[in-house]
Amino acid sequence: MMINTRVCRDILFFKAPSYAVHNTSGIRNKLVALSCPGIWHSLVVQPGPAVLRIHSQKGANMCCRYCLEKDLPELSDVFDIVARSALIEKFIDTHGQPFITHGEVRPTDIVPVIAPNSKGIRSAFPMQWGFLAPDNRRTLFNARVETANIKPVFKDAWKSRRCIVPASCYYEWQHFKGPDGRVKTGDKYAIQPAGCTVTWLCGLYRIEDGYPVFVILTREPSSELRRIHDRMPLILPKERIDAWIDPSSKPEDALQYALSDMIIEKVLECS
């Protein structure tokens, strides 16, 4: 079977005509991912016995890429706080992945996230993108605001462990049905709230095996975005951050402040 590969940030990306994976017993602590426009699949083999975790999210309810710019003045305090965290070195030592502060962010990346500290004060921490699913074989990158309060994997975090994922913008690929009725992906777009330089993505977090992990919340899209995708991230204005991450607040109260007016620009990428 012919497989095309490329390496980026110590992660191997590959394109293959099949999802079949063989001879994994000798692999340890390796992240192998297949990246297609608008679709993210990844395969993780955990240390110890060969247990395969499959990450698969196809268009319908996902926000799976965003951009970070380390030089944005509004994010300087966030980066400064996270840079002092001992968790960064711990993540690097055990996960074998870098801490991302600039460029395109993908699922399973380790990035800065805003959340309250042990005293309930707003702070920032390195976190990895993705909750382990209840079946221990998949990773979940998004949660729907409509069902996060009732789904067992999300409901505790919805109630008291909410976070903000700072981004410059988020990316989405246009989805449409082809002549065969199948959903296909088209152009890539960069999307950002109108009048803002930072996109404050709402998320949920929890602790897995001693490490903080997060998911990004999604909602019904605005009428303008619906032509691109049938979901969009939950985004709040900067002045609503403290209320959102406050464990004692009601997350439902924040939904009325969700931003819908977006600047949408087509991304031209090198082939």
C-alpha positions, 0 to 999 in steps of 0.5 A, spaced: 500 500 500 502 506 497 502 511 503 504 519 502 508 522 508 510 528 511 513 531 518 511 537 521 512 538 529 515 531 530 508 529 528 507 524 522 502 526 517 500 520 512 495 519 506 493 512 505 487 509 501 485 505 507 484 506 515 487 499 516 493 499 521 497 493 522 504 491 526 502 496 531 505 492 537 512 495 536 510 502 536 510 506 543 508 513 544 507 515 537 502 519 534 500 518 527 495 522 523 491 522 517 489 529 515 485 531 509 481 538 508 476 539 513 477 532 516 481 529 521 483 522 523 489 520 527 491 514 530 495 513 537 498 507 540 499 508 548 505 505 552 504 498 554 500 493 551 498 495 544 491 499 545 489 503 539 485 510 540 482 512 533 481 520 533 475 521 527 471 527 526 468 528 520 465 535 518 458 535 521 459 538 528 467 540 528 471 546 529 478 542 528 483 547 526 485 554 529 490 559 529 495 562 534 499 568 534 504 569 539 505 577 538 498 579 539 498 584 545 492 581 548 495 574 549 501 577 552 499 576 559 496 569 557 503 566 554 507 569 560 503 565 565 503 559 561 510 559 560 512 559 568 508 553 568 511 546 570 506 543 566 509 544 560 516 540 561 511 535 564 507 535 557 513 535 553 517 529 557 511 524 557 507 526 551 513 527 546 509 533 543 511 541 543 507 546 546 504 550 541 504 558 541 504 560 534 501 557 527 495 552 526 493 548 531 490 541 530 487 536 535 491 533 540 496 539 540 498 542 547 496 549 547 495 555 552 488 555 555 484 560 560 481 557 566 481 558 574 486 556 578 486 552 585 483 559 588 478 560 583 482 566 580 483 567 572 489 564 570 492 560 564 495 553 563 498 548 558 492 543 556 492 538 550 486 538 545 481 532 546 477 528 551 478 521 551 471 518 550 468 513 554 470 507 550 477 509 551 478 508 543 477 515 541 478 522 542 473 527 542 475 534 540 468 538 540 462 538 545 455 541 542 452 546 547 445 543 546 447 536 549 453 538 553 449 538 560 446 531 559 452 527 556 456 523 561 462 525 558 461 532 558 456 534 563 461 535 569 465 539 566 459 543 563 457 545 570 463 547 573 470 546 569 469 551 563 475 554 559 477 559 554 481 557 548 484 564 545 485 564 538 487 569 532 481 566 528 479 559 527 479 555 520 473 551 517 472 548 510 466 549 506 462 542 506 457 541 500 454 535 497 456 532 491 452 529 485 453 522 489 450 525 495 456 524 499 459 530 503 465 533 500 470 539 502 471 545 498 475 551 500 478 553 507 476 559 510 479 563 516 473 566 521 474 571 526 469 575 530 468 582 527 472 588 530 476 583 534 483 581 534 482 575 538 477 569 538 475 567 545 473 560 543 469 557 549 471 550 552 470 545 557 476 542 561 478 536 565 484 532 568 486 525 565 491 521 568 494 528 571 494 532 565 489 537 563 485 536 557 479 540 553 474 540 548 471 546 544 464 547 544 460 548 538 453 551 536 448 552 530 451 557 525 449 564 523 446 564 517 452 567 513 456 561 516 451 556 514 453 556 507 460 554 509 458 549 515 452 547 519 456 548 526 460 554 529 464 554 535 461 558 541 465 565 541 464 570 547 466 577 547 472 578 552 468 582 557 464 575 558 471 571 560 471 571 567 463 569 568 464 563 563 470 560 567 467 562 574 465 555 576 459 558 580 456 561 574 450 558 570 453 557 563 446 557 560 446 565 562 452 566 557 449 563 551 445 570 549 452 573 549 455 568 543 458 572 537 455 571 530 457 577 526 464 574 523 469 576 518 470 570 513 476 570 508 478 564 504 485 561 505 490 561 499 494 555 501 500 553 497 500 546 494 
